[in-house]
Amino acid sequence: MSNYIVLVKQVPDVTQITDNAFDPESGTLIRTRLASVINELDAQALAFTNYMRKVGGDPQSKIIALTMGPPMAEEVLRYSLSRAADTVVLLTDKALGGADTVATANPLAFAIKKIVKDILNCGNDYYIVTGMQSVDGDTAQVPPQIAEELALPCIAYVTGTEFKNNRFGFTRIISGGSQTVAAKKLPAVITVAKYEYPLFATFARTRWANKTEFIQWTSDDIKAPIIGVKGSKTSVIRVFPPGKSARKCRQVSDVKTLAKLIVDSYSSENANVGKADSSQTPRYVLPERRADRFDRSFEGTQKEQQDYEILVEKLKELGITDISRIDDADRQNILAAAGEHFHKKALDDMLNGLKLTEPSFRGEVWVVAEHSDGTIHPATFELIGKARELADSLQTRAGVAIAGYQIEPMAKELIAAGADNIYITEDKLLSVFDPTAYRKAIADCISTHWPQIVLYAATPQGRMLAPMVSYRLGCGLTADCTGLDIRDNSRNGYIGILLQTRPALGGNVMATIRTKNSKSQMATARPGVMKRLPTDNSRKGKVINHKIRLTDDDISLQILKTELGTGDVNFAADVIVSGGKGMQNRDNYERLVGAFCDSLSKKLDTQVERGASRAAVEQGFVEHVHQVGQTGTSIGPKLYFALGISGAIQHMIGVANTETIIAINSDPNAPIFKQCDYYIVGTVEDIVPNLVQELETE
Ligand SMILES: Cc1cc2nc3c(=O)[nH]c(=O)nc-3n(C[C@H](O)[C@H](O)[C@H](O)COP(=O)(O)OP(=O)(O)OC[C@H]3O[C@@H](n4cnc5c(N)ncnc54)[C@H](O)[C@@H]3O)c2cc1C
């Protein structure tokens, strides 16, 4: 009999965010300005668990909901009780606040241990189920880190399950398709990416939920060693609004205008590529290589930089050249000269910072390579481009850690892409990606050489592997970065550290984060954001073999079925027309996308290829090989058409390098309208035939 522990989280309702929800000074969210709701994916995970209990054939099995949060988080427990949970546990304590993912996963794992011992008393036959990620954090790191703490298998990005031969098989999203797997042993952690069958509360159950006592624990009850701000391995340096989209976001009201814009956009030499360009920020120079030893123009925040500029100006005015000989009178003079700009403590910190010249971390800059069937994932090459830049700034080497079987031939390609050293861990047991075996191989290699920075692609595989490896090695990890820069944070005693910038709160803010209390700084980076370097086959590099002992016990998952797209698709075409779930059915997709592709091809005299969103592929409108996005193909055509596509981040990542994006959607508030160049509000059934006619007659 399986039991279930469901992790649920209360989050701010980010769909209701307005500008006044943020503190104008700090840029942080004022929680009281927004309603709190259950994290949508956790609600789906609860419904998914209820389904598991139903098909698992044992109505006696228990569902325990666990949440960690402030006392008001009891609302999500009432929600859980009123839908499916039998017992609920609230872990609440001020000491647990301000935690990053490591300091969240650790107490949750300890609370799970206590639930199993004190409440379920069920041996090993249980599942821990949770949403893939929360909308406020968006990291997807906590579940794999819980699995790592508890030494359990983790099956992430699950979209369905089947109970056959007395065990559960889980269908999960992977790059290029989907896969059905089972945990080789229980317990196991499952993260739900999508389950669209909501649970509704009955009146009777709601009454019962409101009367039921819930269990409340503090940090003393669970005795977790890594909690709160103190236990965290990352800290936020600054929060700021996201830059304005580089896209035009212009609404078009009629198909005639749209047809003209299509022709004009195709023929123009427009290089409107909406991707973030990190090369805009000046390349970092180590303090010892700066012409002026007081040059602090590489500080983490603008304010810090400005403070240093004022300080250095005052030092020069006062004729002070030797920091170590500054006395109290000098300090008073500087403070008087600096006026209101900074106070004594800030001055002391800055003066101490000026004495520092040695980088805070040592070692190479690494990328963990992702590959399958002998092909390296394109995001790996992009990261090598970034690692090269960071390594050059830090005057060190760029390395690649790669695990697998018969992978040595790939080394040449990795070196040609910009790497100096390739660290290879080969084992037959690494033939296909298994999170537990891979994290052992990669963590072992990292802890042998200790690079100062480790980058992973924010693909389903990377977002699974990185949290496990970083947790295992006691290092901080920042998810889904869109900016990676070396900077100083001298006032806090850091030189040459990695500043990791990422969107947070559903993309409503950007946060810059640094690693602390770690031997290595780790980050996953969004595919399609960093730039691949031109291939240079003349580059020379070194291959270093890393040995590790793996046994069958290191393999945590049994792969039951893998479905990958097959067939030929020319995504190098100049024009791509994608249909989404809004196409409604396969016939519509065939008819409308087909006719639109034909007329565009004739009008523009070019090849036009068909694409699709993941949802359209899952609905069976078109084969998987046509999928565009994070787990499909990343494309960069001149013209991209999104027909009936909402604009989910996983889709938009794949079209970031497109010159012009045109969307047709019936929802006037479709998120894609904020990420495209031209859009028209209307159904594809109405707009597309008219547009085809317009293109043919114009
Ligand atoms: C790990 C992971 C990886 C993923 N990878 C990818 C990926 O690579 N690619 C990808 O695309 N997704 C991916 N997804 C899924 C992604 O999150 C979204 O669920 C998906 O992109 C939604 O597809 P959609 O826009 O077609 O469907 P929906 O989000 O359902 O949107 C349908 C849109 O159609 C509109 N619409 C409805 N009817 C009409 C009509 N008659 N005419 C016009 N418009 C209409 C609606 O207003 C809506 O905006 C991934 C998810 C996860 C968790």
The ligand as an SDF file (V2000), in Angstrom:
LIG
                    3D

 53 58  0  0  0  0  0  0  0  0999 V2000
    9.6800   21.2000  -18.7240 C   0  0  0  0  0  0  0  0  0  0  0  0
    8.7570   21.7840  -19.7460 C   0  0  0  0  0  0  0  0  0  0  0  0
    9.1900   21.9280  -21.0380 C   0  0  0  0  0  0  0  0  0  0  0  0
    8.3420   22.4650  -22.0080 C   0  0  0  0  0  0  0  0  0  0  0  0
    8.8010   22.6220  -23.2820 N   0  0  0  0  0  0  0  0  0  0  0  0
    8.0130   23.2310  -24.1980 C   0  0  0  0  0  0  0  0  0  0  0  0
    8.4780   23.4800  -25.5220 C   0  0  0  0  0  0  0  0  0  0  0  0
    9.5970   23.1090  -25.8930 O   0  0  0  0  0  0  0  0  0  0  0  0
    7.6520   24.1000  -26.3850 N   0  0  0  0  0  0  0  0  0  0  0  0
    6.3910   24.5140  -26.0430 C   0  0  0  0  0  0  0  0  0  0  0  0
    5.6850   25.0670  -26.8970 O   0  0  0  0  0  0  0  0  0  0  0  0
    5.9280   24.2880  -24.8030 N   0  0  0  0  0  0  0  0  0  0  0  0
    6.6850   23.6410  -23.8880 C   0  0  0  0  0  0  0  0  0  0  0  0
    6.2010   23.3890  -22.6400 N   0  0  0  0  0  0  0  0  0  0  0  0
    4.7690   23.6420  -22.3910 C   0  0  0  0  0  0  0  0  0  0  0  0
    4.4550   25.1010  -22.1410 C   0  0  0  0  0  0  0  0  0  0  0  0
    4.5990   25.3660  -20.7670 O   0  0  0  0  0  0  0  0  0  0  0  0
    2.9990   25.4150  -22.5220 C   0  0  0  0  0  0  0  0  0  0  0  0
    2.1430   24.5480  -21.8450 O   0  0  0  0  0  0  0  0  0  0  0  0
    2.7470   25.2860  -24.0210 C   0  0  0  0  0  0  0  0  0  0  0  0
    3.7010   26.0200  -24.7580 O   0  0  0  0  0  0  0  0  0  0  0  0
    1.3480   25.8030  -24.3340 C   0  0  0  0  0  0  0  0  0  0  0  0
    1.0710   25.6130  -25.6810 O   0  0  0  0  0  0  0  0  0  0  0  0
   -0.0350   26.4950  -26.3750 P   0  0  0  0  0  0  0  0  0  0  0  0
    0.3530   27.9210  -26.2870 O   0  0  0  0  0  0  0  0  0  0  0  0
   -0.2780   25.9380  -27.7320 O   0  0  0  0  0  0  0  0  0  0  0  0
   -1.3410   26.1600  -25.5160 O   0  0  0  0  0  0  0  0  0  0  0  0
   -2.1190   27.0570  -24.4660 P   0  0  0  0  0  0  0  0  0  0  0  0
   -1.2320   27.6170  -23.4510 O   0  0  0  0  0  0  0  0  0  0  0  0
   -3.2790   26.2560  -24.0380 O   0  0  0  0  0  0  0  0  0  0  0  0
   -2.6200   28.2890  -25.3490 O   0  0  0  0  0  0  0  0  0  0  0  0
   -3.5350   28.1850  -26.3610 C   0  0  0  0  0  0  0  0  0  0  0  0
   -3.7670   29.5980  -26.8740 C   0  0  0  0  0  0  0  0  0  0  0  0
   -4.6550   29.5330  -27.9580 O   0  0  0  0  0  0  0  0  0  0  0  0
   -5.5500   30.6150  -27.8740 C   0  0  0  0  0  0  0  0  0  0  0  0
   -6.7430   30.2170  -28.6160 N   0  0  0  0  0  0  0  0  0  0  0  0
   -7.7090   29.3480  -28.2390 C   0  0  0  0  0  0  0  0  0  0  0  0
   -8.6070   29.2030  -29.2370 N   0  0  0  0  0  0  0  0  0  0  0  0
   -8.1870   29.9860  -30.2410 C   0  0  0  0  0  0  0  0  0  0  0  0
   -8.6770   30.2450  -31.5490 C   0  0  0  0  0  0  0  0  0  0  0  0
   -9.7740   29.6500  -32.0000 N   0  0  0  0  0  0  0  0  0  0  0  0
   -7.9880   31.1120  -32.3150 N   0  0  0  0  0  0  0  0  0  0  0  0
   -6.8840   31.7420  -31.8520 C   0  0  0  0  0  0  0  0  0  0  0  0
   -6.3880   31.5220  -30.6360 N   0  0  0  0  0  0  0  0  0  0  0  0
   -7.0170   30.6420  -29.8510 C   0  0  0  0  0  0  0  0  0  0  0  0
   -5.7920   30.8120  -26.4030 C   0  0  0  0  0  0  0  0  0  0  0  0
   -6.2180   32.1460  -26.1490 O   0  0  0  0  0  0  0  0  0  0  0  0
   -4.4080   30.5170  -25.8500 C   0  0  0  0  0  0  0  0  0  0  0  0
   -3.6540   31.7100  -25.7550 O   0  0  0  0  0  0  0  0  0  0  0  0
    7.0200   22.8480  -21.6630 C   0  0  0  0  0  0  0  0  0  0  0  0
    6.5890   22.7120  -20.3510 C   0  0  0  0  0  0  0  0  0  0  0  0
    7.4360   22.1780  -19.4100 C   0  0  0  0  0  0  0  0  0  0  0  0
    6.9460   22.0400  -18.0180 C   0  0  0  0  0  0  0  0  0  0  0  0
  1  2  1  0
  2  3  1  0
  2 52  2  0
  3  4  2  0
  4  5  1  0
  4 50  1  0
  5  6  2  0
  6  7  1  0
  6 13  1  0
  7  8  2  0
  7  9  1  0
  9 10  1  0
 10 11  2  0
 10 12  1  0
 12 13  2  0
 13 14  1  0
 14 15  1  0
 14 50  1  0
 15 16  1  0
 16 17  1  0
 16 18  1  0
 18 19  1  0
 18 20  1  0
 20 21  1  0
 20 22  1  0
 22 23  1  0
 23 24  1  0
 24 25  2  0
 24 26  1  0
 24 27  1  0
 27 28  1  0
 28 29  2  0
 28 30  1  0
 28 31  1  0
 31 32  1  0
 32 33  1  0
 33 34  1  0
 33 48  1  0
 34 35  1  0
 35 36  1  0
 35 46  1  0
 36 37  1  0
 36 45  1  0
 37 38  2  0
 38 39  1  0
 39 40  1  0
 39 45  2  0
 40 41  1  0
 40 42  2  0
 42 43  1  0
 43 44  2  0
 44 45  1  0
 46 47  1  0
 46 48  1  0
 48 49  1  0
 50 51  2  0
 51 52  1  0
 52 53  1  0
M  END
$$$$
